[in-house]
Amino acid sequence: MTLQSPARSFPMATSKATDADFDSVVRQSDVPVVVDFWAEWCGPCRQIGPALEELSEEYAGRVKIVKVNVDENPDTPATLGVRGIPALFMFKDGEVVSNRMGAAPKASLKAWIDEAV
């Protein structure tokens, strides 16, 4: 008998952006956007993923959290000077207002978002 992980029964609260739609999803957003630059192979990226999902639900309608896979979308992180992941960028009115590198606990991420917005 093989065990299978249960399918996610709810949609992810975070959304995805690509190099192609970054401007429309992030820069033209009517609410502040936290962009998480990440990759599947990145342990710290996977570590903060659940916290970002929870925060996305908590900030629904006030702050959008968007994930950009750097392996699939190398142009946008290069343009922003991302040198390591996870890299989190806060955009307001289409401009970067804050950024941070590395994993952090949910409370620290929440405090950073609150300070930036």
Contacts in CASP RR format, 6 or more apart in sequence:
PFRMAT RR
TARGET T0000
AUTHOR 0000-0000-0000
METHOD contacts of the structure
MODEL  1
MTLQSPARSFPMATSKATDADFDSVVRQSDVPVVVDFWAEWCGPCRQIGP
ALEELSEEYAGRVKIVKVNVDENPDTPATLGVRGIPALFMFKDGEVVSNR
MGAAPKASLKAWIDEAV
12 53 0 8 1.000
12 56 0 8 1.000
13 53 0 8 1.000
13 54 0 8 1.000
13 56 0 8 1.000
13 57 0 8 1.000
13 60 0 8 1.000
13 65 0 8 1.000
14 36 0 8 1.000
14 49 0 8 1.000
14 52 0 8 1.000
14 53 0 8 1.000
14 56 0 8 1.000
14 65 0 8 1.000
14 66 0 8 1.000
14 67 0 8 1.000
15 25 0 8 1.000
15 64 0 8 1.000
15 65 0 8 1.000
15 66 0 8 1.000
15 67 0 8 1.000
16 66 0 8 1.000
16 67 0 8 1.000
16 68 0 8 1.000
16 69 0 8 1.000
17 25 0 8 1.000
17 26 0 8 1.000
17 35 0 8 1.000
17 66 0 8 1.000
17 67 0 8 1.000
17 68 0 8 1.000
17 73 0 8 1.000
17 76 0 8 1.000
18 68 0 8 1.000
18 72 0 8 1.000
18 73 0 8 1.000
19 73 0 8 1.000
19 74 0 8 1.000
19 75 0 8 1.000
19 76 0 8 1.000
22 68 0 8 1.000
22 73 0 8 1.000
22 76 0 8 1.000
25 33 0 8 1.000
25 66 0 8 1.000
26 33 0 8 1.000
26 35 0 8 1.000
26 66 0 8 1.000
26 91 0 8 1.000
26 94 0 8 1.000
27 91 0 8 1.000
27 94 0 8 1.000
28 94 0 8 1.000
29 64 0 8 1.000
29 91 0 8 1.000
29 94 0 8 1.000
31 61 0 8 1.000
31 62 0 8 1.000
31 63 0 8 1.000
31 64 0 8 1.000
32 62 0 8 1.000
32 63 0 8 1.000
32 64 0 8 1.000
32 90 0 8 1.000
32 91 0 8 1.000
32 92 0 8 1.000
32 97 0 8 1.000
32 116 0 8 1.000
32 117 0 8 1.000
33 63 0 8 1.000
33 64 0 8 1.000
33 65 0 8 1.000
33 66 0 8 1.000
33 90 0 8 1.000
33 91 0 8 1.000
34 52 0 8 1.000
34 55 0 8 1.000
34 63 0 8 1.000
34 64 0 8 1.000
34 65 0 8 1.000
34 66 0 8 1.000
34 88 0 8 1.000
34 89 0 8 1.000
34 90 0 8 1.000
34 91 0 8 1.000
34 113 0 8 1.000
35 66 0 8 1.000
35 67 0 8 1.000
35 68 0 8 1.000
35 88 0 8 1.000
35 89 0 8 1.000
35 90 0 8 1.000
35 91 0 8 1.000
36 45 0 8 1.000
36 48 0 8 1.000
36 49 0 8 1.000
36 52 0 8 1.000
36 65 0 8 1.000
36 66 0 8 1.000
36 67 0 8 1.000
36 68 0 8 1.000
36 86 0 8 1.000
36 87 0 8 1.000
36 88 0 8 1.000
37 68 0 8 1.000
37 70 0 8 1.000
37 76 0 8 1.000
37 77 0 8 1.000
37 80 0 8 1.000
37 82 0 8 1.000
37 84 0 8 1.000
37 85 0 8 1.000
37 86 0 8 1.000
37 87 0 8 1.000
37 88 0 8 1.000
37 89 0 8 1.000
38 45 0 8 1.000
38 49 0 8 1.000
38 67 0 8 1.000
38 68 0 8 1.000
38 69 0 8 1.000
38 70 0 8 1.000
38 85 0 8 1.000
38 86 0 8 1.000
39 45 0 8 1.000
39 69 0 8 1.000
39 70 0 8 1.000
39 71 0 8 1.000
39 85 0 8 1.000
40 46 0 8 1.000
40 69 0 8 1.000
40 71 0 8 1.000
41 71 0 8 1.000
42 85 0 8 1.000
42 86 0 8 1.000
44 85 0 8 1.000
44 86 0 8 1.000
44 102 0 8 1.000
44 103 0 8 1.000
45 85 0 8 1.000
45 86 0 8 1.000
45 103 0 8 1.000
47 103 0 8 1.000
48 86 0 8 1.000
48 102 0 8 1.000
48 103 0 8 1.000
48 104 0 8 1.000
48 109 0 8 1.000
51 105 0 8 1.000
51 106 0 8 1.000
51 109 0 8 1.000
52 65 0 8 1.000
52 67 0 8 1.000
52 109 0 8 1.000
54 106 0 8 1.000
55 65 0 8 1.000
55 106 0 8 1.000
55 109 0 8 1.000
55 110 0 8 1.000
55 113 0 8 1.000
56 64 0 8 1.000
56 65 0 8 1.000
58 110 0 8 1.000
59 65 0 8 1.000
59 113 0 8 1.000
62 117 0 8 1.000
63 113 0 8 1.000
63 117 0 8 1.000
68 76 0 8 1.000
68 77 0 8 1.000
70 77 0 8 1.000
70 82 0 8 1.000
70 85 0 8 1.000
77 87 0 8 1.000
80 89 0 8 1.000
80 96 0 8 1.000
84 101 0 8 1.000
84 102 0 8 1.000
85 102 0 8 1.000
86 101 0 8 1.000
86 102 0 8 1.000
86 103 0 8 1.000
87 99 0 8 1.000
87 100 0 8 1.000
87 101 0 8 1.000
87 102 0 8 1.000
88 99 0 8 1.000
88 100 0 8 1.000
88 101 0 8 1.000
88 102 0 8 1.000
88 109 0 8 1.000
88 112 0 8 1.000
89 96 0 8 1.000
89 98 0 8 1.000
89 99 0 8 1.000
90 96 0 8 1.000
90 97 0 8 1.000
90 98 0 8 1.000
90 99 0 8 1.000
90 112 0 8 1.000
90 113 0 8 1.000
90 116 0 8 1.000
90 117 0 8 1.000
91 97 0 8 1.000
92 116 0 8 1.000
92 117 0 8 1.000
97 116 0 8 1.000
98 112 0 8 1.000
98 115 0 8 1.000
98 116 0 8 1.000
100 112 0 8 1.000
104 112 0 8 1.000
END
